[in-house]
Amino acid sequence: MAVYTATELNATVQEKWWQQVDDARYAKSVVLPHVMNVSKDASFGDIVHLQYESKLSTGDVTVATGAFTASTTTPSSVAVTINQWKYISNEITDLAKEQSFYNPISNFADKAGKALAEKYDTDLLALYSAFTTYSYGTSAAPVVFDDTALLVSMFKLVNNNIPKEDLVFILSPEATYRGILTKPEFRDAEKTGLPASVLTTNYRYKLLGIPAYESTLCATADLAKANLLMHPSAMAIALQKKGVIKNYDATPTGYLKSGAVAQSLYGLKEFRTDHACVIYVRKES
């Protein structure tokens, strides 16, 4: 009696493919909506000049004559150079398009948009080293983002008359899960007055009135992640091409394939360097 095993019948075993390709994971953009966007001024040229005023000061009037000395202010100028030209592309051969269930071009617009948004945030957060006026901790001696770090960073900006109502925290996962949420007073319902604990609902609330946004894109600085407490005026971005997508057929160039390419042309720059506090939070390996 012949006994057939999987080895003998290997040629007859049908293979099955899962008719779906799982999405790639992109970091959500949280920084871009909270910086100065001067794209409307970037229609032509390659540099956008931004200005901000210095504070006016008071003086004494001479009582006997009413004389006074007029004060002058010189606006500070910052140039945003549009010098970042990025692209994302996908191609597929005609043969693969006919024979494969997966076509990478079918949802390219959505994927490209997420990838560009991630790049904008990455580049903006990389500007952290320009903010040297206010900081807490150092890259070589980072801190835990606890209630002390929260209060110190807020004090530094509020004490400099930076409008509190416009501030936002950009926090790395280390700051959230290894830091502030280890404190019951920022987590538990009986301490916060919220209907359920943040550990069970994942609800994100304000830290002393300041919105807090989580980002996995905070820059690495030696032993730290560079977290930020920032005002929108801290950074500026100018997008001249905002994710323009082109579909193309490569047959005229001698290739039986088609594709899509997204491009973005932009520039970014720190604007008011005293409008952000860098919080060097201990990096987790």
Secondary structure as GFF3:
##gff-version 3
##sequence-region A 1 285
A	DSSP	three_ten_helix	10	12	.	.	.	ID=ss1
A	DSSP	three_ten_helix	32	34	.	.	.	ID=ss2
A	DSSP	beta_strand	36	37	.	.	.	ID=ss3
A	DSSP	three_ten_helix	39	41	.	.	.	ID=ss4
A	DSSP	beta_strand	47	52	.	.	.	ID=ss5
A	DSSP	beta_strand	76	81	.	.	.	ID=ss6
A	DSSP	beta_strand	84	93	.	.	.	ID=ss7
A	DSSP	alpha_helix	94	99	.	.	.	ID=ss8
A	DSSP	alpha_helix	108	125	.	.	.	ID=ss9
A	DSSP	three_ten_helix	126	130	.	.	.	ID=ss10
A	DSSP	beta_strand	134	136	.	.	.	ID=ss11
A	DSSP	alpha_helix	147	158	.	.	.	ID=ss12
A	DSSP	three_ten_helix	164	166	.	.	.	ID=ss13
A	DSSP	beta_strand	168	171	.	.	.	ID=ss14
A	DSSP	alpha_helix	173	177	.	.	.	ID=ss15
A	DSSP	three_ten_helix	180	182	.	.	.	ID=ss16
A	DSSP	three_ten_helix	184	186	.	.	.	ID=ss17
A	DSSP	alpha_helix	189	192	.	.	.	ID=ss18
A	DSSP	alpha_helix	198	201	.	.	.	ID=ss19
A	DSSP	beta_strand	212	214	.	.	.	ID=ss20
A	DSSP	beta_strand	220	221	.	.	.	ID=ss21
A	DSSP	beta_strand	224	230	.	.	.	ID=ss22
A	DSSP	three_ten_helix	232	234	.	.	.	ID=ss23
A	DSSP	beta_strand	235	249	.	.	.	ID=ss24
A	DSSP	three_ten_helix	251	253	.	.	.	ID=ss25
A	DSSP	beta_strand	257	270	.	.	.	ID=ss26
A	DSSP	beta_strand	276	282	.	.	.	ID=ss27
###
